[in-house]
Amino acid sequence: MSLQIPNTLFIGKVVIHLPLIKSTNKYAINLLAKSKPSNGTVVFTNNQTEGRGQFGTSWESQAGQNMTLSIIVYPSFLTVNQQFNLNLCVALGIIDFLKSDRNLTGLRIKWPNDIYHGNKKLGGILIQNTINSTSIKSSVIGIGLNVNQTTFSDKLPNPVSLATLGGSRYDVEQLVPGILQAIEYRYLQLKANKTDLLLTDYLEGLYLKDIPSVFTRQNGISFKGSIQTINAIGQLVVLNHETNQLESFNLKEIKFPMYD
């Protein structure tokens, strides 16, 4: 079946639809190495066998049950230090779609790249950038969304899917156009330099923001604190309740509490 993506300016105008593939991100990166695909090219598969999350973690997806796709864009308007702004617009696009089309409430964005419903993980984002000396040359935006899968590996601590939440199954391919339209809308806001608006909306949905919690440092030492914001380079800013000082964390420098 050929995916039809109406009502977008560029994202999804070219769709590479593959029934089986190891990784949509890997495929897109290999495509970029050999050619220059059209801006907004989408790689979509019904069965991704070697999906990856941040830092090489695996992304489990049963064949035909979930949304797994990658988008190729050329955000040369972003400097190297603005890379995290892509996360802002992509996460917000997914949240926008799920709120408006699926009528879901309780959605949150867990820094830096996860989509949560309550305390459970509904989806994830993996953005891989190629940079030059000053700006981003190209980006591959990988998206995984749990749709119809209802049983997961015990290794995954807190997964949830749309089917689990809504009690019914969905046509995965019919969800794709809406997701892409919502992401393009937020991407165009980013291109129009509306970063303040994006950050405001992102912080409104930020998981555990202003909620006293116990976090763990990379060295294993825990502390009580509350998330305050995201700084200009995408670091998580946490108020340490024990010292009353703000601390900034890069990826993997802080662990979140786990909830059942």
C-alpha positions as CSV (number, residue, x, y, z in Angstrom):
1,M,0.0,0.0,0.0
2,S,1.2,3.5,-0.8
3,L,1.0,6.0,2.0
4,Q,-0.7,9.2,1.0
5,I,0.3,12.3,3.0
6,P,-2.1,15.2,2.1
7,N,-2.0,18.8,3.5
8,T,1.7,19.2,4.1
9,L,4.2,21.5,2.4
10,F,7.1,19.1,2.3
11,I,7.2,16.4,5.0
12,G,5.9,13.2,3.5
13,K,5.7,14.3,-0.1
14,V,8.2,11.5,-0.7
15,V,7.6,8.3,1.2
16,I,9.8,5.2,1.1
17,H,7.5,2.5,2.4
18,L,9.3,-0.8,3.2
19,P,7.5,-3.8,4.6
20,L,10.6,-5.1,6.5
21,I,13.8,-3.2,7.6
22,K,16.3,-3.3,10.3
23,S,16.1,0.4,11.2
24,T,14.4,3.3,9.5
25,N,17.1,5.7,10.8
26,K,19.9,3.5,9.5
27,Y,18.2,3.3,6.1
28,A,17.8,7.1,6.0
29,I,21.4,7.7,7.1
30,N,22.6,5.4,4.3
31,L,20.4,7.2,1.9
32,L,22.0,10.5,2.9
33,A,25.5,9.1,2.4
34,K,24.7,8.1,-1.2
35,S,22.5,11.0,-2.3
36,K,20.5,14.0,-1.2
37,P,16.9,13.0,-0.7
38,S,14.2,15.6,-0.9
39,N,13.6,17.7,2.2
40,G,11.0,15.9,4.3
41,T,11.5,12.4,2.8
42,V,9.9,9.8,5.1
43,V,11.1,6.2,5.6
44,F,8.3,4.1,6.9
45,T,8.1,0.4,7.8
46,N,5.6,-2.1,9.1
47,N,8.3,-4.2,10.7
48,Q,11.5,-2.8,12.2
49,T,13.7,-5.5,13.6
50,E,16.6,-3.6,15.0
51,G,15.2,-0.3,16.2
52,R,17.3,1.8,18.5
53,G,16.7,4.5,21.1
54,Q,19.1,7.0,22.7
55,F,22.6,5.7,23.4
56,G,22.1,2.4,21.6
57,T,19.2,1.2,23.7
58,S,16.9,-1.1,21.8
59,W,13.4,-0.2,20.7
60,E,11.0,-3.2,20.8
61,S,8.3,-3.3,18.2
62,Q,6.2,-6.3,17.2
63,A,5.7,-6.7,13.4
64,G,2.9,-4.6,12.1
65,Q,1.8,-3.3,15.5
66,N,3.4,0.1,15.9
67,M,4.5,3.2,14.1
68,T,8.2,3.2,13.1
69,L,9.4,5.9,10.7
70,S,12.1,8.4,10.1
71,I,12.0,11.9,8.5
72,I,15.0,13.5,6.7
73,V,15.2,17.3,7.0
74,Y,17.9,19.9,6.4
75,P,17.7,22.4,9.3
76,S,20.7,24.5,8.3
77,F,19.0,27.5,10.0
78,L,20.0,25.9,13.4
79,T,23.4,26.3,14.8
80,V,25.2,23.4,16.4
81,N,24.3,24.7,19.9
82,Q,20.6,24.7,18.9
83,Q,20.3,21.0,18.1
84,F,17.9,20.3,21.0
85,N,15.4,22.7,19.4
86,L,14.6,19.9,17.0
87,N,13.6,17.7,19.9
88,L,11.2,20.5,21.0
89,C,9.3,20.7,17.8
90,V,9.1,16.9,17.1
91,A,8.0,16.1,20.6
92,L,5.4,18.8,20.5
93,G,4.1,17.7,17.1
94,I,3.5,14.2,18.4
95,I,1.8,15.5,21.6
96,D,-0.4,17.9,19.5
97,F,-1.5,15.0,17.2
98,L,-2.3,12.7,20.1
99,K,-4.3,15.4,21.9
100,S,-6.3,16.5,18.9
101,D,-6.8,13.3,17.0
102,R,-6.9,10.7,19.7
103,N,-8.3,13.0,22.4
104,L,-5.7,11.8,24.9
105,T,-5.1,13.6,28.2
106,G,-2.3,13.0,30.6
107,L,0.4,13.3,27.9
108,R,3.9,14.3,29.0
109,I,7.3,14.8,27.4
110,K,10.0,13.1,29.4
111,W,13.3,14.9,28.8
112,P,15.1,14.4,26.5
113,N,13.2,12.2,24.0
114,D,10.3,10.2,25.3
115,I,6.5,10.6,25.0
116,Y,4.7,9.6,28.2
117,H,1.2,9.0,29.3
118,G,1.1,9.4,33.0
119,N,4.2,7.4,34.2
120,K,4.3,5.1,31.2
121,K,6.3,5.3,28.0
122,L,4.1,5.6,24.9
123,G,6.8,6.6,22.3
124,G,10.3,7.8,21.7
125,I,12.3,10.0,19.4
126,L,15.8,9.5,18.1
127,I,17.4,12.4,16.2
128,Q,20.7,11.9,14.5
129,N,22.4,15.0,13.1
130,T,25.2,15.6,10.7
131,I,26.9,18.9,11.4
132,N,29.4,21.2,9.8
133,S,31.5,23.8,11.6
134,T,28.6,26.1,12.5
135,S,25.2,24.5,11.7
136,I,23.3,21.3,11.2
137,K,23.8,19.9,7.7
138,S,21.1,17.2,7.9
139,S,18.9,15.4,10.4
140,V,17.3,12.0,10.6
141,I,14.3,12.2,13.0
142,G,13.3,8.7,14.1
143,I,9.9,8.2,15.7
144,G,8.6,5.1,17.5
145,L,5.0,5.1,18.8
146,N,3.4,2.1,20.5
147,V,0.0,1.7,18.8
148,N,-1.5,-1.9,18.9
149,Q,1.1,-3.8,20.9
150,T,-0.3,-4.9,24.2
151,T,2.4,-7.4,25.5
152,F,6.0,-6.2,26.0
153,S,9.3,-7.6,27.2
154,D,9.8,-7.7,30.9
155,K,13.0,-5.7,30.2
156,L,10.9,-2.7,29.5
157,P,9.9,-1.1,32.8
158,N,6.9,1.0,31.9
159,P,5.5,0.6,28.3
160,V,2.0,1.5,27.2
161,S,0.3,1.7,23.8
162,L,-2.7,3.5,22.2
163,A,-4.6,0.2,22.2
164,T,-4.0,-0.3,25.9
165,L,-5.2,3.2,26.6
166,G,-8.2,3.3,24.3
167,G,-9.2,-0.3,24.4
168,S,-9.3,-0.7,20.7
169,R,-7.0,-1.3,17.7
170,Y,-5.9,1.3,15.2
171,D,-4.8,1.3,11.5
172,V,-1.2,2.4,11.9
173,E,-0.9,3.7,8.4
174,Q,-3.9,6.0,8.9
175,L,-2.2,7.7,11.8
176,V,0.9,8.6,9.9
177,P,-0.4,11.6,7.9
178,G,-1.7,13.3,11.1
179,I,1.6,12.9,12.9
180,L,3.6,14.3,10.0
181,Q,1.2,17.2,9.5
182,A,1.6,18.1,13.2
183,I,5.4,17.8,13.2
184,E,5.6,19.9,10.1
185,Y,3.5,22.7,11.8
186,R,5.9,22.8,14.7
187,Y,9.0,22.5,12.5
188,L,7.8,25.6,10.6
189,Q,7.4,27.4,13.9
190,L,11.0,26.5,14.6
191,K,12.2,27.7,11.2
192,A,10.3,31.0,11.8
193,N,12.4,31.5,15.0
194,K,9.5,30.9,17.4
195,T,11.7,29.1,19.8
196,D,10.3,30.9,22.9
197,L,6.8,29.7,22.0
198,L,8.1,26.1,21.5
199,L,9.9,26.1,24.8
200,T,6.9,27.5,26.6
201,D,4.7,24.7,25.2
202,Y,7.3,22.1,25.9
203,L,7.7,23.1,29.5
204,E,3.9,23.0,30.0
205,G,4.0,19.3,29.2
206,L,7.4,18.4,30.7
207,Y,7.3,15.3,32.8
208,L,7.8,15.9,36.5
209,K,8.3,19.6,36.1
210,D,7.9,21.3,39.5
211,I,7.2,18.0,41.2
212,P,9.5,17.1,44.1
213,S,11.3,13.8,43.1
214,V,14.3,11.8,43.9
215,F,16.9,11.9,41.1
216,T,20.1,9.9,40.8
217,R,23.4,11.2,39.5
218,Q,25.7,9.3,37.2
219,N,27.9,8.3,40.2
220,G,24.9,6.7,41.8
221,I,24.3,9.4,44.5
222,S,20.6,10.4,44.8
223,F,19.2,13.8,45.7
224,K,15.8,15.5,46.2
225,G,14.9,18.1,43.6
226,S,12.4,19.4,41.1
227,I,12.8,20.0,37.3
228,Q,12.6,23.8,36.5
229,T,13.3,24.2,32.8
230,I,15.5,23.3,29.8
231,N,18.4,25.7,29.1
232,A,19.5,27.1,25.7
233,I,21.6,24.1,24.9
234,G,19.0,21.5,25.9
235,Q,20.3,20.7,29.4
236,L,17.8,19.7,32.1
237,V,17.8,22.3,34.9
238,V,16.9,20.9,38.3
239,L,16.6,22.7,41.6
240,N,18.4,20.7,44.2
241,H,16.2,20.9,47.3
242,E,19.1,20.0,49.6
243,T,21.4,22.9,48.5
244,N,18.7,25.2,47.0
245,Q,20.9,25.5,44.0
246,L,20.1,25.1,40.3
247,E,22.0,22.3,38.5
248,S,22.2,21.6,34.8
249,F,22.5,18.0,33.4
250,N,23.5,16.6,30.1
251,L,22.1,13.3,28.7
252,K,22.8,10.3,30.9
253,E,24.1,12.5,33.8
254,I,20.8,12.1,35.7
255,K,18.3,9.3,36.2
256,F,14.6,9.8,36.8
257,P,12.7,8.0,39.5
258,M,10.7,5.0,38.2
259,Y,7.1,4.6,38.9
260,D,4.8,1.5,38.5
